Amino acid sequence: MKDLAREVGKYIRIFIHYKKINFSGRLAYRFNFSLIALAVIFQIFFNLVFIRIIFGWVKNIQGWNYYEVLLVVGTVMLLDGLMWASFAFMSALKMHIKQGTLDGLIVKPMDTQYLVSIYRGDLEDTARIITALGVIIFCIRNLSIGWMSLSLNLFWYVITVICGWVIIYSIAVILNAISFWTIETASSFNLADTIVRSSQYPVDIFGSKFLRYSLTFILPLGFLGTFQAKILSRGFNPLLIAGSIAMAFIFFSISRFIWNRGLAKYSSASS
């Protein structure tokens, strides 16, 4: 048990070390950092304005009121910000393969996928995280949830948010791992980010059952905002919680399999 705790502690320390390097690198160009952070805030602002305009004409959409839909948007913003700030959608992988620097990571006494994952983080996206938390708190204050229920709902909400984070990470790994075979995959991380942005509307608003199921179990948009918002606003739902945990496990397992196949295919720069 002590060995496990020591190993986990080592990985956490390495993560923090990399994030410090990322942050220092970003602050070396403070104007650019501020400009990108401002662009992130403007993007969020227009998303929120768009939702407000829609609900200026209707009271609810398929049973979802304004604050519940806003909670979905806030949750997706939170997941998006966490993913950019921590792993930058695995966008460093292509650079490592093209420049041959992946060789140096492979020989290190740590998991290569982990090192590639944490290599880059866009710390200006903390603005997205902070704004998302503000939106979520605003929604909670207006949904009239009792304190006892809120405590339980928040606990399961955090669990499903972590599951959503794992799912997004896994999708990013799967898409970027194509670089092992094609090297040039410039749009792969953009595709992963697009999938996340597409989940900012409740899947229940789609009229077709087939489309709703497809956006839940094939392209798991429902697990990236909708179900988290349902749990927080409407209460404990064992099916949604179990489904979130199962989908996180399935997607991570698939991503790990594809990563290992791709790494086995990789030819080092020295070969």
TINUDREN-401856 format. One record per residue (C-alpha): residue number from 1; residue in three letters; x negated, y negated, z. Coordinates in nm, 2 decimals, always signed. Layout:
<vexfis>
<vexfi num="NUM" residuo="ALA" xx="X" yy="Y" zz="Z"/>
...
</vexfis>
This chain:
<vexfis>
<vexfi num="1" residuo="MET" xx="+0.00" yy="+0.00" zz="+0.00"/>
<vexfi num="2" residuo="LYS" xx="-0.28" yy="-0.24" zz="+0.08"/>
<vexfi num="3" residuo="ASP" xx="-0.45" yy="-0.16" zz="-0.25"/>
<vexfi num="4" residuo="LEU" xx="-0.12" yy="-0.24" zz="-0.43"/>
<vexfi num="5" residuo="ALA" xx="-0.09" yy="-0.57" zz="-0.24"/>
<vexfi num="6" residuo="ARG" xx="-0.45" yy="-0.66" zz="-0.32"/>
<vexfi num="7" residuo="GLU" xx="-0.39" yy="-0.59" zz="-0.69"/>
<vexfi num="8" residuo="VAL" xx="-0.07" yy="-0.79" zz="-0.70"/>
<vexfi num="9" residuo="GLY" xx="-0.25" yy="-1.08" zz="-0.52"/>
<vexfi num="10" residuo="LYS" xx="-0.53" yy="-1.07" zz="-0.78"/>
<vexfi num="11" residuo="TYR" xx="-0.28" yy="-1.10" zz="-1.07"/>
<vexfi num="12" residuo="ILE" xx="-0.11" yy="-1.39" zz="-0.90"/>
<vexfi num="13" residuo="ARG" xx="-0.44" yy="-1.57" zz="-0.84"/>
<vexfi num="14" residuo="ILE" xx="-0.53" yy="-1.52" zz="-1.20"/>
<vexfi num="15" residuo="PHE" xx="-0.20" yy="-1.66" zz="-1.31"/>
<vexfi num="16" residuo="ILE" xx="-0.24" yy="-1.97" zz="-1.09"/>
<vexfi num="17" residuo="HIS" xx="-0.59" yy="-2.02" zz="-1.22"/>
<vexfi num="18" residuo="TYR" xx="-0.48" yy="-2.01" zz="-1.58"/>
<vexfi num="19" residuo="LYS" xx="-0.19" yy="-2.25" zz="-1.51"/>
<vexfi num="20" residuo="LYS" xx="-0.44" yy="-2.49" zz="-1.35"/>
<vexfi num="21" residuo="ILE" xx="-0.66" yy="-2.48" zz="-1.66"/>
<vexfi num="22" residuo="ASN" xx="-0.35" yy="-2.53" zz="-1.88"/>
<vexfi num="23" residuo="PHE" xx="-0.24" yy="-2.83" zz="-1.68"/>
<vexfi num="24" residuo="SER" xx="-0.59" yy="-2.99" zz="-1.68"/>
<vexfi num="25" residuo="GLY" xx="-0.61" yy="-2.94" zz="-2.06"/>
<vexfi num="26" residuo="ARG" xx="-0.27" yy="-3.11" zz="-2.11"/>
<vexfi num="27" residuo="LEU" xx="-0.35" yy="-3.40" zz="-1.88"/>
<vexfi num="28" residuo="ALA" xx="-0.67" yy="-3.46" zz="-2.07"/>
<vexfi num="29" residuo="TYR" xx="-0.44" yy="-3.62" zz="-2.33"/>
<vexfi num="30" residuo="ARG" xx="-0.19" yy="-3.80" zz="-2.10"/>
<vexfi num="31" residuo="PHE" xx="-0.01" yy="-4.00" zz="-2.36"/>
<vexfi num="32" residuo="ASN" xx="+0.06" yy="-3.69" zz="-2.57"/>
<vexfi num="33" residuo="PHE" xx="+0.17" yy="-3.50" zz="-2.25"/>
<vexfi num="34" residuo="SER" xx="+0.41" yy="-3.78" zz="-2.16"/>
<vexfi num="35" residuo="LEU" xx="+0.54" yy="-3.81" zz="-2.52"/>
<vexfi num="36" residuo="ILE" xx="+0.62" yy="-3.44" zz="-2.54"/>
<vexfi num="37" residuo="ALA" xx="+0.78" yy="-3.44" zz="-2.20"/>
<vexfi num="38" residuo="LEU" xx="+0.99" yy="-3.74" zz="-2.31"/>
<vexfi num="39" residuo="ALA" xx="+1.09" yy="-3.55" zz="-2.63"/>
<vexfi num="40" residuo="VAL" xx="+1.20" yy="-3.25" zz="-2.42"/>
<vexfi num="41" residuo="ILE" xx="+1.42" yy="-3.48" zz="-2.20"/>
<vexfi num="42" residuo="PHE" xx="+1.58" yy="-3.64" zz="-2.51"/>
<vexfi num="43" residuo="GLN" xx="+1.65" yy="-3.30" zz="-2.66"/>
<vexfi num="44" residuo="ILE" xx="+1.82" yy="-3.19" zz="-2.34"/>
<vexfi num="45" residuo="PHE" xx="+2.01" yy="-3.52" zz="-2.32"/>
<vexfi num="46" residuo="PHE" xx="+2.16" yy="-3.48" zz="-2.67"/>
<vexfi num="47" residuo="ASN" xx="+2.26" yy="-3.12" zz="-2.58"/>
<vexfi num="48" residuo="LEU" xx="+2.45" yy="-3.24" zz="-2.28"/>
<vexfi num="49" residuo="VAL" xx="+2.61" yy="-3.52" zz="-2.47"/>
<vexfi num="50" residuo="PHE" xx="+2.73" yy="-3.27" zz="-2.74"/>
<vexfi num="51" residuo="ILE" xx="+2.90" yy="-3.06" zz="-2.47"/>
<vexfi num="52" residuo="ARG" xx="+3.06" yy="-3.37" zz="-2.31"/>
<vexfi num="53" residuo="ILE" xx="+3.20" yy="-3.48" zz="-2.65"/>
<vexfi num="54" residuo="ILE" xx="+3.36" yy="-3.13" zz="-2.71"/>
<vexfi num="55" residuo="PHE" xx="+3.53" yy="-3.14" zz="-2.37"/>
<vexfi num="56" residuo="GLY" xx="+3.66" yy="-3.49" zz="-2.44"/>
<vexfi num="57" residuo="TRP" xx="+3.90" yy="-3.31" zz="-2.68"/>
<vexfi num="58" residuo="VAL" xx="+3.98" yy="-2.99" zz="-2.50"/>
<vexfi num="59" residuo="LYS" xx="+4.01" yy="-2.89" zz="-2.13"/>
<vexfi num="60" residuo="ASN" xx="+3.87" yy="-2.54" zz="-2.17"/>
<vexfi num="61" residuo="ILE" xx="+3.73" yy="-2.30" zz="-2.43"/>
<vexfi num="62" residuo="GLN" xx="+3.85" yy="-1.94" zz="-2.40"/>
<vexfi num="63" residuo="GLY" xx="+3.89" yy="-1.98" zz="-2.03"/>
<vexfi num="64" residuo="TRP" xx="+3.56" yy="-2.17" zz="-1.97"/>
<vexfi num="65" residuo="ASN" xx="+3.59" yy="-2.52" zz="-1.82"/>
<vexfi num="66" residuo="TYR" xx="+3.35" yy="-2.80" zz="-1.87"/>
<vexfi num="67" residuo="TYR" xx="+3.14" yy="-2.73" zz="-1.56"/>
<vexfi num="68" residuo="GLU" xx="+3.11" yy="-2.36" zz="-1.64"/>
<vexfi num="69" residuo="VAL" xx="+3.00" yy="-2.42" zz="-1.99"/>
<vexfi num="70" residuo="LEU" xx="+2.75" yy="-2.68" zz="-1.86"/>
<vexfi num="71" residuo="LEU" xx="+2.63" yy="-2.42" zz="-1.62"/>
<vexfi num="72" residuo="VAL" xx="+2.55" yy="-2.19" zz="-1.91"/>
<vexfi num="73" residuo="VAL" xx="+2.36" yy="-2.47" zz="-2.08"/>
<vexfi num="74" residuo="GLY" xx="+2.17" yy="-2.54" zz="-1.76"/>
<vexfi num="75" residuo="THR" xx="+2.08" yy="-2.18" zz="-1.71"/>
<vexfi num="76" residuo="VAL" xx="+1.95" yy="-2.14" zz="-2.07"/>
<vexfi num="77" residuo="MET" xx="+1.75" yy="-2.46" zz="-2.03"/>
<vexfi num="78" residuo="LEU" xx="+1.60" yy="-2.32" zz="-1.71"/>
<vexfi num="79" residuo="LEU" xx="+1.50" yy="-1.99" zz="-1.88"/>
<vexfi num="80" residuo="ASP" xx="+1.36" yy="-2.18" zz="-2.18"/>
<vexfi num="81" residuo="GLY" xx="+1.16" yy="-2.41" zz="-1.96"/>
<vexfi num="82" residuo="LEU" xx="+1.03" yy="-2.11" zz="-1.75"/>
<vexfi num="83" residuo="MET" xx="+0.92" yy="-1.93" zz="-2.06"/>
<vexfi num="84" residuo="TRP" xx="+0.74" yy="-2.22" zz="-2.22"/>
<vexfi num="85" residuo="ALA" xx="+0.57" yy="-2.33" zz="-1.89"/>
<vexfi num="86" residuo="SER" xx="+0.45" yy="-1.98" zz="-1.80"/>
<vexfi num="87" residuo="PHE" xx="+0.39" yy="-1.79" zz="-2.12"/>
<vexfi num="88" residuo="ALA" xx="+0.45" yy="-2.03" zz="-2.41"/>
<vexfi num="89" residuo="PHE" xx="+0.65" yy="-1.76" zz="-2.59"/>
<vexfi num="90" residuo="MET" xx="+0.33" yy="-1.55" zz="-2.63"/>
<vexfi num="91" residuo="SER" xx="+0.21" yy="-1.79" zz="-2.90"/>
<vexfi num="92" residuo="ALA" xx="-0.15" yy="-1.74" zz="-2.81"/>
<vexfi num="93" residuo="LEU" xx="-0.16" yy="-1.39" zz="-2.94"/>
<vexfi num="94" residuo="LYS" xx="-0.19" yy="-1.49" zz="-3.31"/>
<vexfi num="95" residuo="MET" xx="-0.48" yy="-1.72" zz="-3.23"/>
<vexfi num="96" residuo="HIS" xx="-0.67" yy="-1.44" zz="-3.04"/>
<vexfi num="97" residuo="ILE" xx="-0.62" yy="-1.20" zz="-3.33"/>
<vexfi num="98" residuo="LYS" xx="-0.73" yy="-1.44" zz="-3.60"/>
<vexfi num="99" residuo="GLN" xx="-1.03" yy="-1.58" zz="-3.41"/>
<vexfi num="100" residuo="GLY" xx="-1.14" yy="-1.24" zz="-3.27"/>
<vexfi num="101" residuo="THR" xx="-1.12" yy="-1.37" zz="-2.91"/>
<vexfi num="102" residuo="LEU" xx="-0.89" yy="-1.08" zz="-2.82"/>
<vexfi num="103" residuo="ASP" xx="-1.20" yy="-0.87" zz="-2.80"/>
<vexfi num="104" residuo="GLY" xx="-1.31" yy="-1.06" zz="-2.49"/>
<vexfi num="105" residuo="LEU" xx="-0.98" yy="-1.01" zz="-2.32"/>
<vexfi num="106" residuo="ILE" xx="-0.97" yy="-0.63" zz="-2.40"/>
<vexfi num="107" residuo="VAL" xx="-1.29" yy="-0.56" zz="-2.21"/>
<vexfi num="108" residuo="LYS" xx="-1.18" yy="-0.75" zz="-1.90"/>
<vexfi num="109" residuo="PRO" xx="-1.08" yy="-0.53" zz="-1.60"/>
<vexfi num="110" residuo="MET" xx="-0.71" yy="-0.64" zz="-1.62"/>
<vexfi num="111" residuo="ASP" xx="-0.41" yy="-0.56" zz="-1.83"/>
<vexfi num="112" residuo="THR" xx="-0.47" yy="-0.72" zz="-2.18"/>
<vexfi num="113" residuo="GLN" xx="-0.10" yy="-0.80" zz="-2.23"/>
<vexfi num="114" residuo="TYR" xx="-0.09" yy="-0.99" zz="-1.91"/>
<vexfi num="115" residuo="LEU" xx="-0.40" yy="-1.19" zz="-1.99"/>
<vexfi num="116" residuo="VAL" xx="-0.27" yy="-1.28" zz="-2.34"/>
<vexfi num="117" residuo="SER" xx="+0.07" yy="-1.37" zz="-2.19"/>
<vexfi num="118" residuo="ILE" xx="-0.06" yy="-1.62" zz="-1.93"/>
<vexfi num="119" residuo="TYR" xx="-0.34" yy="-1.76" zz="-2.16"/>
<vexfi num="120" residuo="ARG" xx="-0.12" yy="-2.06" zz="-2.26"/>
<vexfi num="121" residuo="GLY" xx="+0.15" yy="-2.25" zz="-2.08"/>
<vexfi num="122" residuo="ASP" xx="+0.31" yy="-2.57" zz="-2.19"/>
<vexfi num="123" residuo="LEU" xx="+0.33" yy="-2.75" zz="-1.86"/>
<vexfi num="124" residuo="GLU" xx="+0.52" yy="-3.05" zz="-2.00"/>
<vexfi num="125" residuo="ASP" xx="+0.82" yy="-2.82" zz="-2.01"/>
<vexfi num="126" residuo="THR" xx="+0.84" yy="-2.85" zz="-1.63"/>
<vexfi num="127" residuo="ALA" xx="+1.06" yy="-3.15" zz="-1.73"/>
<vexfi num="128" residuo="ARG" xx="+1.30" yy="-2.90" zz="-1.88"/>
<vexfi num="129" residuo="ILE" xx="+1.30" yy="-2.69" zz="-1.56"/>
<vexfi num="130" residuo="ILE" xx="+1.36" yy="-2.99" zz="-1.33"/>
<vexfi num="131" residuo="THR" xx="+1.64" yy="-3.12" zz="-1.55"/>
<vexfi num="132" residuo="ALA" xx="+1.80" yy="-2.78" zz="-1.57"/>
<vexfi num="133" residuo="LEU" xx="+1.80" yy="-2.75" zz="-1.19"/>
<vexfi num="134" residuo="GLY" xx="+1.96" yy="-3.09" zz="-1.17"/>
<vexfi num="135" residuo="VAL" xx="+2.24" yy="-2.98" zz="-1.41"/>
<vexfi num="136" residuo="ILE" xx="+2.29" yy="-2.65" zz="-1.22"/>
<vexfi num="137" residuo="ILE" xx="+2.32" yy="-2.84" zz="-0.89"/>
<vexfi num="138" residuo="PHE" xx="+2.56" yy="-3.09" zz="-1.05"/>
<vexfi num="139" residuo="CYS" xx="+2.78" yy="-2.80" zz="-1.17"/>
<vexfi num="140" residuo="ILE" xx="+2.78" yy="-2.62" zz="-0.83"/>
<vexfi num="141" residuo="ARG" xx="+2.90" yy="-2.95" zz="-0.66"/>
<vexfi num="142" residuo="ASN" xx="+3.19" yy="-2.97" zz="-0.90"/>
<vexfi num="143" residuo="LEU" xx="+3.30" yy="-2.61" zz="-0.91"/>
<vexfi num="144" residuo="SER" xx="+3.43" yy="-2.61" zz="-0.55"/>
<vexfi num="145" residuo="ILE" xx="+3.26" yy="-2.28" zz="-0.45"/>
<vexfi num="146" residuo="GLY" xx="+3.28" yy="-2.20" zz="-0.07"/>
<vexfi num="147" residuo="TRP" xx="+2.95" yy="-2.19" zz="+0.11"/>
<vexfi num="148" residuo="MET" xx="+2.97" yy="-1.82" zz="+0.20"/>
<vexfi num="149" residuo="SER" xx="+3.05" yy="-1.72" zz="-0.16"/>
<vexfi num="150" residuo="LEU" xx="+2.79" yy="-1.96" zz="-0.29"/>
<vexfi num="151" residuo="SER" xx="+2.51" yy="-1.80" zz="-0.09"/>
<vexfi num="152" residuo="LEU" xx="+2.59" yy="-1.46" zz="-0.23"/>
<vexfi num="153" residuo="ASN" xx="+2.65" yy="-1.59" zz="-0.58"/>
<vexfi num="154" residuo="LEU" xx="+2.32" yy="-1.77" zz="-0.57"/>
<vexfi num="155" residuo="PHE" xx="+2.13" yy="-1.46" zz="-0.47"/>
<vexfi num="156" residuo="TRP" xx="+2.27" yy="-1.25" zz="-0.76"/>
<vexfi num="157" residuo="TYR" xx="+2.23" yy="-1.55" zz="-0.99"/>
<vexfi num="158" residuo="VAL" xx="+1.86" yy="-1.57" zz="-0.92"/>
<vexfi num="159" residuo="ILE" xx="+1.83" yy="-1.19" zz="-0.97"/>
<vexfi num="160" residuo="THR" xx="+2.00" yy="-1.21" zz="-1.31"/>
<vexfi num="161" residuo="VAL" xx="+1.80" yy="-1.52" zz="-1.41"/>
<vexfi num="162" residuo="ILE" xx="+1.48" yy="-1.32" zz="-1.34"/>
<vexfi num="163" residuo="CYS" xx="+1.63" yy="-1.04" zz="-1.56"/>
<vexfi num="164" residuo="GLY" xx="+1.70" yy="-1.30" zz="-1.84"/>
<vexfi num="165" residuo="TRP" xx="+1.34" yy="-1.42" zz="-1.81"/>
<vexfi num="166" residuo="VAL" xx="+1.21" yy="-1.06" zz="-1.85"/>
<vexfi num="167" residuo="ILE" xx="+1.44" yy="-1.01" zz="-2.16"/>
<vexfi num="168" residuo="ILE" xx="+1.32" yy="-1.34" zz="-2.32"/>
<vexfi num="169" residuo="TYR" xx="+0.96" yy="-1.25" zz="-2.25"/>
<vexfi num="170" residuo="SER" xx="+1.01" yy="-0.90" zz="-2.40"/>
<vexfi num="171" residuo="ILE" xx="+1.16" yy="-1.05" zz="-2.72"/>
<vexfi num="172" residuo="ALA" xx="+0.86" yy="-1.28" zz="-2.75"/>
<vexfi num="173" residuo="VAL" xx="+0.62" yy="-0.99" zz="-2.71"/>
<vexfi num="174" residuo="ILE" xx="+0.81" yy="-0.78" zz="-2.97"/>
<vexfi num="175" residuo="LEU" xx="+0.81" yy="-1.06" zz="-3.23"/>
<vexfi num="176" residuo="ASN" xx="+0.46" yy="-1.18" zz="-3.17"/>
<vexfi num="177" residuo="ALA" xx="+0.32" yy="-0.82" zz="-3.17"/>
<vexfi num="178" residuo="ILE" xx="+0.39" yy="-0.82" zz="-3.54"/>
<vexfi num="179" residuo="SER" xx="+0.06" yy="-1.01" zz="-3.56"/>
<vexfi num="180" residuo="PHE" xx="-0.12" yy="-0.69" zz="-3.51"/>
<vexfi num="181" residuo="TRP" xx="+0.00" yy="-0.57" zz="-3.84"/>
<vexfi num="182" residuo="THR" xx="+0.03" yy="-0.89" zz="-4.04"/>
<vexfi num="183" residuo="ILE" xx="-0.20" yy="-1.13" zz="-3.86"/>
<vexfi num="184" residuo="GLU" xx="-0.01" yy="-1.44" zz="-3.99"/>
<vexfi num="185" residuo="THR" xx="+0.32" yy="-1.47" zz="-3.80"/>
<vexfi num="186" residuo="ALA" xx="+0.35" yy="-1.85" zz="-3.77"/>
<vexfi num="187" residuo="SER" xx="+0.73" yy="-1.85" zz="-3.71"/>
<vexfi num="188" residuo="SER" xx="+0.76" yy="-1.56" zz="-3.46"/>
<vexfi num="189" residuo="PHE" xx="+0.75" yy="-1.76" zz="-3.14"/>
<vexfi num="190" residuo="ASN" xx="+0.99" yy="-2.02" zz="-3.30"/>
<vexfi num="191" residuo="LEU" xx="+1.23" yy="-1.73" zz="-3.37"/>
<vexfi num="192" residuo="ALA" xx="+1.22" yy="-1.63" zz="-3.01"/>
<vexfi num="193" residuo="ASP" xx="+1.28" yy="-1.98" zz="-2.90"/>
<vexfi num="194" residuo="THR" xx="+1.57" yy="-2.01" zz="-3.15"/>
<vexfi num="195" residuo="ILE" xx="+1.73" yy="-1.69" zz="-2.99"/>
<vexfi num="196" residuo="VAL" xx="+1.71" yy="-1.86" zz="-2.65"/>
<vexfi num="197" residuo="ARG" xx="+1.87" yy="-2.18" zz="-2.78"/>
<vexfi num="198" residuo="SER" xx="+2.15" yy="-1.99" zz="-2.95"/>
<vexfi num="199" residuo="SER" xx="+2.25" yy="-1.85" zz="-2.61"/>
<vexfi num="200" residuo="GLN" xx="+2.35" yy="-2.18" zz="-2.47"/>
<vexfi num="201" residuo="TYR" xx="+2.72" yy="-2.12" zz="-2.54"/>
<vexfi num="202" residuo="PRO" xx="+2.93" yy="-1.85" zz="-2.37"/>
<vexfi num="203" residuo="VAL" xx="+2.96" yy="-1.54" zz="-2.58"/>
<vexfi num="204" residuo="ASP" xx="+3.33" yy="-1.53" zz="-2.48"/>
<vexfi num="205" residuo="ILE" xx="+3.41" yy="-1.82" zz="-2.72"/>
<vexfi num="206" residuo="PHE" xx="+3.35" yy="-1.59" zz="-3.02"/>
<vexfi num="207" residuo="GLY" xx="+3.69" yy="-1.46" zz="-3.13"/>
<vexfi num="208" residuo="SER" xx="+3.57" yy="-1.13" zz="-3.28"/>
<vexfi num="209" residuo="LYS" xx="+3.51" yy="-0.84" zz="-3.04"/>
<vexfi num="210" residuo="PHE" xx="+3.25" yy="-0.70" zz="-3.27"/>
<vexfi num="211" residuo="LEU" xx="+3.06" yy="-1.03" zz="-3.27"/>
<vexfi num="212" residuo="ARG" xx="+3.08" yy="-1.05" zz="-2.89"/>
<vexfi num="213" residuo="TYR" xx="+2.95" yy="-0.70" zz="-2.84"/>
<vexfi num="214" residuo="SER" xx="+2.67" yy="-0.76" zz="-3.10"/>
<vexfi num="215" residuo="LEU" xx="+2.57" yy="-1.08" zz="-2.91"/>
<vexfi num="216" residuo="THR" xx="+2.56" yy="-0.89" zz="-2.59"/>
<vexfi num="217" residuo="PHE" xx="+2.40" yy="-0.55" zz="-2.66"/>
<vexfi num="218" residuo="ILE" xx="+2.21" yy="-0.59" zz="-2.99"/>
<vexfi num="219" residuo="LEU" xx="+2.10" yy="-0.95" zz="-2.97"/>
<vexfi num="220" residuo="PRO" xx="+2.13" yy="-1.00" zz="-2.59"/>
<vexfi num="221" residuo="LEU" xx="+2.25" yy="-1.36" zz="-2.59"/>
<vexfi num="222" residuo="GLY" xx="+2.51" yy="-1.28" zz="-2.32"/>
<vexfi num="223" residuo="PHE" xx="+2.23" yy="-1.19" zz="-2.08"/>
<vexfi num="224" residuo="LEU" xx="+2.05" yy="-1.52" zz="-2.13"/>
<vexfi num="225" residuo="GLY" xx="+2.30" yy="-1.76" zz="-1.98"/>
<vexfi num="226" residuo="THR" xx="+2.66" yy="-1.65" zz="-2.00"/>
<vexfi num="227" residuo="PHE" xx="+2.66" yy="-1.37" zz="-1.74"/>
<vexfi num="228" residuo="GLN" xx="+2.44" yy="-1.57" zz="-1.50"/>
<vexfi num="229" residuo="ALA" xx="+2.69" yy="-1.86" zz="-1.52"/>
<vexfi num="230" residuo="LYS" xx="+2.98" yy="-1.61" zz="-1.46"/>
<vexfi num="231" residuo="ILE" xx="+2.82" yy="-1.47" zz="-1.15"/>
<vexfi num="232" residuo="LEU" xx="+2.74" yy="-1.81" zz="-1.00"/>
<vexfi num="233" residuo="SER" xx="+3.08" yy="-1.97" zz="-1.08"/>
<vexfi num="234" residuo="ARG" xx="+3.32" yy="-1.67" zz="-1.05"/>
<vexfi num="235" residuo="GLY" xx="+3.15" yy="-1.44" zz="-0.80"/>
<vexfi num="236" residuo="PHE" xx="+2.98" yy="-1.10" zz="-0.77"/>
<vexfi num="237" residuo="ASN" xx="+3.02" yy="-0.87" zz="-1.06"/>
<vexfi num="238" residuo="PRO" xx="+2.85" yy="-0.53" zz="-1.03"/>
<vexfi num="239" residuo="LEU" xx="+2.88" yy="-0.45" zz="-1.40"/>
<vexfi num="240" residuo="LEU" xx="+2.71" yy="-0.77" zz="-1.51"/>
<vexfi num="241" residuo="ILE" xx="+2.43" yy="-0.74" zz="-1.25"/>
<vexfi num="242" residuo="ALA" xx="+2.37" yy="-0.37" zz="-1.33"/>
<vexfi num="243" residuo="GLY" xx="+2.38" yy="-0.45" zz="-1.70"/>
<vexfi num="244" residuo="SER" xx="+2.13" yy="-0.73" zz="-1.66"/>
<vexfi num="245" residuo="ILE" xx="+1.88" yy="-0.51" zz="-1.47"/>
<vexfi num="246" residuo="ALA" xx="+1.93" yy="-0.23" zz="-1.73"/>
<vexfi num="247" residuo="MET" xx="+1.88" yy="-0.46" zz="-2.03"/>
<vexfi num="248" residuo="ALA" xx="+1.57" yy="-0.61" zz="-1.87"/>
<vexfi num="249" residuo="PHE" xx="+1.42" yy="-0.27" zz="-1.82"/>
<vexfi num="250" residuo="ILE" xx="+1.51" yy="-0.15" zz="-2.17"/>
<vexfi num="251" residuo="PHE" xx="+1.37" yy="-0.46" zz="-2.34"/>
<vexfi num="252" residuo="PHE" xx="+1.05" yy="-0.46" zz="-2.14"/>
<vexfi num="253" residuo="SER" xx="+1.00" yy="-0.09" zz="-2.21"/>
<vexfi num="254" residuo="ILE" xx="+1.04" yy="-0.15" zz="-2.58"/>
<vexfi num="255" residuo="SER" xx="+0.81" yy="-0.45" zz="-2.58"/>
<vexfi num="256" residuo="ARG" xx="+0.55" yy="-0.25" zz="-2.38"/>
<vexfi num="257" residuo="PHE" xx="+0.57" yy="+0.04" zz="-2.63"/>
<vexfi num="258" residuo="ILE" xx="+0.53" yy="-0.20" zz="-2.93"/>
<vexfi num="259" residuo="TRP" xx="+0.25" yy="-0.38" zz="-2.76"/>
<vexfi num="260" residuo="ASN" xx="+0.05" yy="-0.06" zz="-2.70"/>
<vexfi num="261" residuo="ARG" xx="+0.11" yy="+0.06" zz="-3.06"/>
<vexfi num="262" residuo="GLY" xx="-0.01" yy="-0.28" zz="-3.19"/>
<vexfi num="263" residuo="LEU" xx="-0.31" yy="-0.29" zz="-2.97"/>
<vexfi num="264" residuo="ALA" xx="-0.41" yy="+0.06" zz="-3.09"/>
<vexfi num="265" residuo="LYS" xx="-0.38" yy="-0.07" zz="-3.45"/>
<vexfi num="266" residuo="TYR" xx="-0.60" yy="-0.38" zz="-3.37"/>
<vexfi num="267" residuo="SER" xx="-0.94" yy="-0.39" zz="-3.54"/>
<vexfi num="268" residuo="SER" xx="-1.18" yy="-0.59" zz="-3.33"/>
<vexfi num="269" residuo="ALA" xx="-1.37" yy="-0.89" zz="-3.49"/>
<vexfi num="270" residuo="SER" xx="-1.70" yy="-0.69" zz="-3.46"/>
<vexfi num="271" residuo="SER" xx="-1.57" yy="-0.39" zz="-3.66"/>
</vexfis>
